[in-house]
Amino acid sequence: MFAVYAKEANYDSPLDSLVAGERPEPEVPEGWVKVAVRAASLNMHDLWTLRGVGIKAEQFPMILGCDGAGVLEDGTEVVLHSVVNAPGWQGDDTLDPKRTLLTEKHQGTFADHVVVPARNAVPKPAGLSFGEAATMGTAWLTAYRMLFVKSGLRPGQTMLVQGASGGVSTALVQLGRAAGFRVWVTGRSEEKRALAEQLGAHQAFESGARLPERVDAVFETVGKATWAHSLKSLKPGGIVVVSGSTSGPDPSADLQRVFFLQLRVAGSTMGTRDELESLLSYVHLAGIKPQIGAELPLADAEKGFRDMLAGNTAGKIVFTR
């Protein structure tokens, strides 16, 4: 079958390890299902896999793609939940110490077919196209958990999203606006800030700008480059919810500010299967259409990777079959 995969780890030149070509058809273990992939979206996690982060050397070659949407062998249309739990695990899917994501241990979705545990194939709402549904399982689920499970925000309060054009950021803007929050964002360029406002942000500011007032919560995926601004932007008792650190994981903690203003820092990773079901229902009920910045044939995946590596994103990058 045709697939886009990482042949080996290459931290400094990740795209040198990217290959588009033939891979063996997957075997279907007991309790798993085979999905004919119709669309899959690109995530930063795929670039980290190419760099060898979060994956053992013996796992290569690894088909990339940690979320997607497709069709079961019986014709059921599904969205994929990317968190694969250890057999018998009970509780929050994301807290399983032996959990893994597609592309870490199991082959991913950038292929004609993928196999997943049966519970990881969630019915797709009819109102979402395959391309739109393919954005849900990673970026949008991450945003949903950050906003509705971790932040504790109430409608009418103010949220700041650091970064205006990535997949998680655009999802936070769209979800937050639909839920009745005052949504502020920062962005490095006028184009990125304009996109955020088009998607529903009430105001967009230059990166690091002094805000008109402090906010109730900050949503962080950038890390080192924006962390100091995030803490300075919070009201006393406010919360920063962090799910990524694309610019680096090691900023100053600024502990004096944290304890004196009683700030809270909450980590968030992916989401549960139940949360994915709730997200799909919410998107349908609210009439939200996820922002897709580019939709490309899977055979042209390298262009999507290059755009993401360069930061040339305007929402999710989706590959179709």
N, C-alpha and C positions, 0 to 999 in steps of 0.2 A: 504494500500500500504506500501511497505518497505521504510524506511527513516532513516536517521541519524540525531539526534536532541539533543538539550540542554534541559534537564528536568527542570533546574533551574540555577540561577547564582551561581557561586563558584569562587570568585576572586583568592583565594590562591591555589586551586587545581582544575583548570578548567576541566581537563579530567575526574574527578569524576562525572561530570554532563553530560558526553557524553553517549548517548544511541543509540543503533541500534535496531530497531524493527518496529512494525506496527503503522501507523498513518492513520487517516481518509482520504479518497480521497477528494481532494479540490473541492469546489464549484466554478463555473465560473461566476463571476459578468458580467453584461452587459458591453460590450466594452473591455472585457478581453478575453484571449485565453488560452487554456490548451495545455501544451507542454509535450510530452513524453521525458524525459531526457535520453540522450545517454551518456553524459559525463559532469562532473562538476569539477572545480578546487578549490583547497584549498587556502584560503587567511588568512593573519594575522587577518583580520576582524572576521573570524570565531572563533579564540581563544579569541578575545575581547568579542564576544557575549557570549561565555561560561563563561567569567569572569563577565558578566553583564554590560559591558560598552556599552553605546549607545542603550540600550534596557530597557524598563520598566518591572518591576517584573511581571505585569499581562500579559505580552506577552508570557511568558513561558507556556507550552513547545513550543520551536521554532525549526522548521526544519532549519538546517544550510545550507550554500552554497549560496553565493551571485552572482555567475555567472555560466554559463553553455551553453550547446548546445543540441539541440534535434529536434524533429519532431512535427509539428502541426497535428491536426486531419485530415487535407486534404493532408498530405504527404509532405508539404513544410519543408525543412531543415532550421533551424534558429539558430542564435546566440543571446543570451539574453543580453539586456542592463539593468544594475542593478539599475539605478536611476529611482525611481518611483516618478513622479511629482504630485502635487496637481491638481485636475481637473481644467481645464481652464488656467493653467499656460502657459505663453508665454515668450520666451527669453531663455537665457542660462539655460539648465536643472540643472546645478550644483549650480546656484545662487538662486533657488527657496527656500525661507526660510522654506517651509513646505515639502521639498523633503524628501524622505527616501530611504534607500537601502533595497533590499531583505534581510531578516533576522532581520531587525529592527522592522518592523511592519507587514510585509507580509512574509509568509512562504517561505523557500529557496529551493534550487535546489538539495540538497542531498536526492533525493527521486525518486520514479518512475515517478511522475508527479509534475509539478509546474504550477501555473497560474500567468500570467503577463498581464499588459495592452497591447492591440494589437500592439501599436507603439513600444513596447519594444522587440518585436520579429523581429530581423533584418535578412534578407536572408543570409544564409551561403554560402560563396564561395565554389565551387565544389572542388577546389584544397586543401582545408583544411580538415583534418580528424575531426571527432567530438571531439577527445581529444585535438587536436591543437586549434580548434575553442573555446573550453571551457576555454582557457587561456586568450582570448581576452578581455572579458567584464569588467574586473577589473584591473589586473596587467598591461596588455599591453595597455589598454586604458589610465590608469593613466600615464604610461611612455610616450605614444604618446602626451598627453596634456602637460606634463612637458616639453618635448623636442621641440615640434613644435608650441605650442600655447603660452607657458609661457616664454621660455628662450630667444627668440630673437636671437639665434645663427645663424651664417651663415656657410655654408660648408667651410671647411678648418680651422675653429677655433677649440679650444681644450676644451673638456669637461671632468670632473672628476666625476665618479660614486662612491659614498661611499658604500662599500659592494659589493661583487662580485658574490654572488650566489643566492640571493633571486629572486622572480618572477619579481618585478619591475626592479631590477638591471639588470638582464639578458636581459630583454626586452629593457632597455635603451642601453645596449651594442650593441645588434643586430640592433636596429633601427638607432642608431647613426652611426655605421659603414656603414650601407647601404646608409645613407644620406650624407656621405662624411665628417664627423667630425673626428678629431683626438680624439680617445677614450682612456682615462686612467681610471683605476679603483684601488680601494684599497680592500684588502681582508685579513682576519685573518689567513688563512692557505695557504700553498703552493698549496694544491688541489683546493681551491677556486680561487686562482689567475690563476692557469693553466686553469681552466674552462673558466674564463673570456677571456683569450687570445685565447682559442679554438673557442669562439663565435665571436671573431673579435676585442677584445681590442688590441690597439697598444702596450700598456705597462700596467703592473700590479705591484702594490707596496704594501708593508706591511702597515697595518693600522697605520696611524699617521706619515708615512715616509715623509721626506722632498722631495719635487718634484724637478725635473730638472729645471722647470720654473713654473711661476704662470699660471693659466688657466682662460679661459673666463667665464666658468660656472661650478658650482658644483651642483650635483643632490643628494639630501638628503632624505633618508628614515629612517636613524638610529637615529638621534637626539642627545641626550646629549653626547654620547660617541665620536662622530665625529665632533660636531659642531665647536669647536675651530679650528680644523684642516681645516675644510671647509672654514672658513673665512680667515685663514692665507694663504690658497692656491689660493685665487682669485687675479687677476689683479685689479688695480684701476679701478673702474667703473664696475667691474664684478658682476655677479648675482648668488645667490644660490636659487635654486628652491626646495622647501621642500613639501613632500606629506605624511610624516610619522615621527614617533619618537619612534621606537621600543625599544630604550634603555632609554627612558625618555624624557619628554617634556620640561624640565626646565634648559637648559644650561645657562651659562653667555651669555648675549646678545652681549658683547664686543662692546658697542656703540661707543667708541672712534675710533675703527678701522672702524666701519660701516660709520660714518660720515666723518672721515678724508680721507678715500680712496673712498668715495662716492659709497659704495657697495649697492647692491639692494637685497632685500629678497622678494621672491614671493611664496605665498602659492598656492597649486594646489590640487584639490580633484576630483578624478574620471575624467569624461569627458561627453560630450553630445552625443546624439544619432547620430547626424551628424558626429561628430568626430569618433565614432565607425565605421560608414560606410566608412569614409575616411581611417581609420586604416586598415580595412579589404581589401580595394582596394589596399592600399600601400603594404601590406604584400604579396598580390597576385602578383602585378606588379614587386616587388623586388625579388620575389622568396624566401622570408624569411620563415623558419620553426621554430616556437617557441621552445625554449629549454624546454623539459619535463624531469624532473629529475627522476620521478617515476610515473608509471601508475598502479593503484591498483583497484581491484573490490570494489564497494561501501561497501560491507560487511566487508572489511578489513580497513575501514576508520580510525580506532583508530591508526593503525601503522603510517599512514600519519600524523595524529595530533601529535603523539609523536615525530616524526622526525622533524616537524616544530617547536615544542616547544623546542627541543634540539638544533635547528639551523643546523640540518643535512639535508640541502637542496642543490640541484644542478640544480636549475631551478624550474619549476612548478610541484606541486604534483597534479595529476589528478585521479579522481575516475570515473570508467566506469560502465555502466549497460549492 
